[in-house]
Amino acid sequence: MPEYHIKHITRYTYASPVIDSANQVMLFPISDLQQEVKQHDLLISHHPSVEVFTDYFGNQVGIFSLIKPHAELRIQSKIHVITSEVSLPEDETPADAQWENLSLIREQFPYMDFMLLENFDAYDEVLNLSQDMIHPETTPFAAAVKMSAFVFENFEYKKGVTSVETQVDEILKLKAGVCQDFAHVLLVMLRLVGIPARYVSGYICPKNHELRGEGATHAWVEAYIPFYGWLGLDPTNNCIVSDKHVRLAVGRSFTDCTPMKGTYKGSSEHVLEVSVLIDNGEEKREEEELQPVFSYQVHNPAVPNNSYRRFMEMQQQQ
């Protein structure tokens, strides 16, 4: 069973000291039969008290506040986790019985939350495309795998052309993006044909640099397969999620799984830097300096310094 040590550092540097910073952190690894969390440490500058609760989707969420003036905020998450290989669906139940099962549960808790669709211009186009992939003998499992492969084959993996705010219409026009965008398109396709699908935030941990999204936060999709349960699909890498993925949170979309967000009072000018180091089985030395995999700078000197600023981790999942 693979064993991983993951270090994730988020650092905000402000143009001038800020106050009344209230924050939410979603960096707690999921613990279940496929993912054993051996240790998790959350280290935050200025040592605030962190209150942890379980949200609507079963994720662990931490909240903390910093009242006193501070010019920097640094959040470090250190994870030691062991993952297990996933058993695939046997998929022996007739296809019509499986689709009937999905039609019965789609308006039931918790599946109805993962059937919600946003409004977008290309609705009919994507609906027809998705339905064309399903024939009378096609099971939901086979359909989900086929749709994931379609996204992988028809969208270019390209950084810098989208952002966390990019909507599905724009992604479809560009036919390009990163893992967050690939997951977004697959979510829409699955839900349009009646398969509950949820967004997953986490990390991908390849041994030989063979997968996209390494060295940053990653995103993929889990589809609900009748008489089996939730199955992870990574359209960025055209693979079924198994023991090379580490899960942090699940939700309807990226918004439900944002690694870091909050508010503060002070200058809107700030720099965000994110560093992620993933080790396969052996923890890196503490003295090794992590290089940022993501950097984002906000310029807005004309705005007064006495109003509340809202910020979120604008790190686009790769």
Secondary structure as GFF3:
##gff-version 3
##sequence-region A 1 318
A	DSSP	beta_strand	3	25	.	.	.	ID=ss1
A	DSSP	beta_strand	35	44	.	.	.	ID=ss2
A	DSSP	beta_strand	51	54	.	.	.	ID=ss3
A	DSSP	beta_strand	60	66	.	.	.	ID=ss4
A	DSSP	beta_strand	70	83	.	.	.	ID=ss5
A	DSSP	alpha_helix	95	105	.	.	.	ID=ss6
A	DSSP	three_ten_helix	111	115	.	.	.	ID=ss7
A	DSSP	alpha_helix	123	132	.	.	.	ID=ss8
A	DSSP	alpha_helix	140	154	.	.	.	ID=ss9
A	DSSP	beta_strand	156	157	.	.	.	ID=ss10
A	DSSP	alpha_helix	168	174	.	.	.	ID=ss11
A	DSSP	beta_strand	176	177	.	.	.	ID=ss12
A	DSSP	alpha_helix	179	192	.	.	.	ID=ss13
A	DSSP	beta_strand	197	204	.	.	.	ID=ss14
A	DSSP	beta_strand	217	225	.	.	.	ID=ss15
A	DSSP	beta_strand	229	234	.	.	.	ID=ss16
A	DSSP	beta_strand	239	240	.	.	.	ID=ss17
A	DSSP	beta_strand	245	251	.	.	.	ID=ss18
A	DSSP	three_ten_helix	254	257	.	.	.	ID=ss19
A	DSSP	beta_strand	260	265	.	.	.	ID=ss20
A	DSSP	beta_strand	270	280	.	.	.	ID=ss21
A	DSSP	beta_strand	294	298	.	.	.	ID=ss22
A	DSSP	beta_strand	308	312	.	.	.	ID=ss23
###
